[in-house]
């Protein structure tokens, strides 16, 4: 299966379990790989036949920027559900990073893989 990807999508949101984290906005970074058969768009050269990564990005920016979760695990799960549920993606691999969350580490976070439910 082909993959459509979005790499390094940085979005500000409320994320974290500590009181001080609930009062500020912090960046999270999404790296996303979405399974999609690209043979049809390659043959037609038509945008309507593609998995529109701009539409996916805009939807995730809207959702994440308005969200307020304690755990990156929860946020990652909800993002994966949007991608599979709203965009008909059969399988998604999503890496959600929280830069600067741990001293000495560039970033921490989770990587999840989810498939669309029939």
C-alpha positions as a Markdown table, in Angstrom:
| # | Residue | x | y | z |
|---|---|---|---|---|
| 1 | Unk | 0.0 | 0.0 | 0.0 |
| 2 | Unk | 1.2 | 3.5 | -0.8 |
| 3 | Unk | 1.6 | 6.1 | 1.9 |
| 4 | Unk | 0.7 | 9.7 | 2.0 |
| 5 | Unk | 2.6 | 11.6 | 4.7 |
| 6 | Unk | 2.5 | 14.8 | 6.7 |
| 7 | Unk | 5.8 | 15.5 | 8.5 |
| 8 | Unk | 6.5 | 18.0 | 11.3 |
| 9 | Unk | 3.1 | 19.5 | 11.6 |
| 10 | Unk | 3.5 | 21.7 | 14.7 |
| 11 | Unk | 0.4 | 22.8 | 16.6 |
| 12 | Unk | 0.0 | 24.8 | 19.8 |
| 13 | Unk | -2.4 | 23.4 | 22.4 |
| 14 | Unk | -3.1 | 22.8 | 26.1 |
| 15 | Unk | -1.4 | 19.5 | 26.9 |
| 16 | Unk | -0.1 | 18.1 | 30.2 |
| 17 | Unk | -1.0 | 16.9 | 33.7 |
| 18 | Unk | 0.7 | 19.6 | 35.8 |
| 19 | Unk | -1.2 | 22.7 | 37.0 |
| 20 | Unk | 1.3 | 25.0 | 35.2 |
| 21 | Unk | 0.7 | 23.1 | 31.9 |
| 22 | Unk | -3.0 | 23.6 | 32.1 |
| 23 | Unk | -2.4 | 27.4 | 32.0 |
| 24 | Unk | -0.2 | 27.6 | 28.9 |
| 25 | Unk | -0.2 | 26.5 | 25.3 |
| 26 | Unk | 2.7 | 24.2 | 24.3 |
| 27 | Unk | 3.7 | 22.8 | 20.9 |
| 28 | Unk | 3.1 | 19.3 | 19.8 |
| 29 | Unk | 4.5 | 17.9 | 16.5 |
| 30 | Unk | 2.7 | 15.3 | 14.4 |
| 31 | Unk | 4.3 | 13.0 | 11.8 |
| 32 | Unk | 1.7 | 11.0 | 10.0 |
| 33 | Unk | 1.7 | 8.2 | 7.5 |
| 34 | Unk | -1.6 | 7.3 | 5.9 |
| 35 | Unk | -2.2 | 4.2 | 3.8 |
| 36 | Unk | -3.7 | 5.2 | 0.5 |
| 37 | Unk | -3.8 | 3.7 | -3.0 |
| 38 | Unk | -2.3 | 6.4 | -5.2 |
| 39 | Unk | -2.8 | 4.6 | -8.6 |
| 40 | Unk | -6.0 | 6.4 | -9.4 |
| 41 | Unk | -4.8 | 9.9 | -8.7 |
| 42 | Unk | -1.5 | 9.1 | -10.5 |
| 43 | Unk | -3.6 | 8.0 | -13.6 |
| 44 | Unk | -6.1 | 10.9 | -13.5 |
| 45 | Unk | -3.9 | 13.7 | -12.2 |
| 46 | Unk | -7.0 | 15.0 | -10.4 |
| 47 | Unk | -6.9 | 16.4 | -6.9 |
| 48 | Unk | -10.4 | 15.0 | -6.1 |
| 49 | Unk | -9.0 | 11.5 | -6.5 |
| 50 | Unk | -6.3 | 12.0 | -3.9 |
| 51 | Unk | -6.1 | 11.9 | -0.1 |
| 52 | Unk | -6.0 | 15.6 | 0.4 |
| 53 | Unk | -3.2 | 16.1 | 2.9 |
| 54 | Unk | -4.0 | 19.8 | 3.2 |
| 55 | Unk | -7.6 | 19.0 | 4.3 |
| 56 | Unk | -6.2 | 16.4 | 6.8 |
| 57 | Unk | -3.7 | 19.0 | 8.1 |
| 58 | Unk | -6.3 | 21.8 | 8.4 |
| 59 | Unk | -8.7 | 19.4 | 10.3 |
| 60 | Unk | -6.0 | 18.3 | 12.7 |
| 61 | Unk | -4.8 | 21.9 | 13.3 |
| 62 | Unk | -8.4 | 22.9 | 14.1 |
| 63 | Unk | -8.9 | 19.9 | 16.5 |
| 64 | Unk | -5.6 | 20.0 | 18.3 |
| 65 | Unk | -5.5 | 23.7 | 18.8 |
| 66 | Unk | -8.9 | 23.6 | 20.4 |
| 67 | Unk | -8.1 | 20.5 | 22.5 |
| 68 | Unk | -7.2 | 20.3 | 26.2 |
| 69 | Unk | -5.9 | 16.8 | 27.1 |
| 70 | Unk | -3.7 | 15.7 | 30.0 |
| 71 | Unk | -2.0 | 12.9 | 28.1 |
| 72 | Unk | -0.3 | 12.8 | 24.7 |
| 73 | Unk | -1.7 | 9.2 | 24.4 |
| 74 | Unk | -5.2 | 10.6 | 24.4 |
| 75 | Unk | -4.5 | 13.3 | 21.9 |
| 76 | Unk | -2.8 | 10.8 | 19.5 |
| 77 | Unk | -5.7 | 8.4 | 19.7 |
| 78 | Unk | -8.2 | 11.1 | 18.9 |
| 79 | Unk | -6.1 | 12.4 | 16.0 |
| 80 | Unk | -5.9 | 8.8 | 14.6 |
| 81 | Unk | -9.7 | 8.4 | 14.9 |
| 82 | Unk | -10.2 | 11.6 | 12.9 |
| 83 | Unk | -7.9 | 10.4 | 10.1 |
| 84 | Unk | -9.5 | 7.0 | 9.8 |
| 85 | Unk | -13.1 | 8.0 | 10.5 |
| 86 | Unk | -13.4 | 11.3 | 8.6 |
| 87 | Unk | -11.0 | 10.7 | 5.7 |
| 88 | Unk | -11.5 | 7.0 | 5.1 |
| 89 | Unk | -7.9 | 6.1 | 5.6 |
| 90 | Unk | -7.5 | 2.3 | 6.1 |
| 91 | Unk | -4.4 | 2.5 | 8.3 |
| 92 | Unk | -2.5 | 5.3 | 9.9 |
| 93 | Unk | 0.8 | 5.5 | 11.7 |
| 94 | Unk | 1.0 | 8.7 | 13.9 |
| 95 | Unk | 3.9 | 10.0 | 15.9 |
| 96 | Unk | 3.0 | 12.7 | 18.4 |
| 97 | Unk | 6.0 | 14.5 | 19.9 |
| 98 | Unk | 6.1 | 17.0 | 22.8 |
| 99 | Unk | 9.3 | 19.0 | 22.3 |
| 100 | Unk | 11.2 | 20.1 | 25.5 |
| 101 | Unk | 9.0 | 18.0 | 27.9 |
| 102 | Unk | 12.1 | 16.2 | 29.3 |
| 103 | Unk | 15.3 | 18.0 | 30.1 |
| 104 | Unk | 18.1 | 16.7 | 27.9 |
| 105 | Unk | 15.7 | 15.2 | 25.3 |
| 106 | Unk | 14.8 | 17.0 | 22.1 |
| 107 | Unk | 11.3 | 15.5 | 22.3 |
| 108 | Unk | 9.2 | 12.8 | 23.9 |
| 109 | Unk | 5.9 | 11.3 | 22.8 |
| 110 | Unk | 4.1 | 8.3 | 21.4 |
| 111 | Unk | 3.9 | 6.4 | 18.1 |
| 112 | Unk | 0.6 | 4.6 | 17.4 |
| 113 | Unk | -0.8 | 2.6 | 14.5 |
| 114 | Unk | -4.5 | 2.3 | 14.0 |
| 115 | Unk | -6.7 | 0.7 | 11.3 |
| 116 | Unk | -10.2 | 1.7 | 10.3 |
| 117 | Unk | -13.0 | -0.3 | 11.9 |
| 118 | Unk | -15.3 | -2.0 | 9.3 |
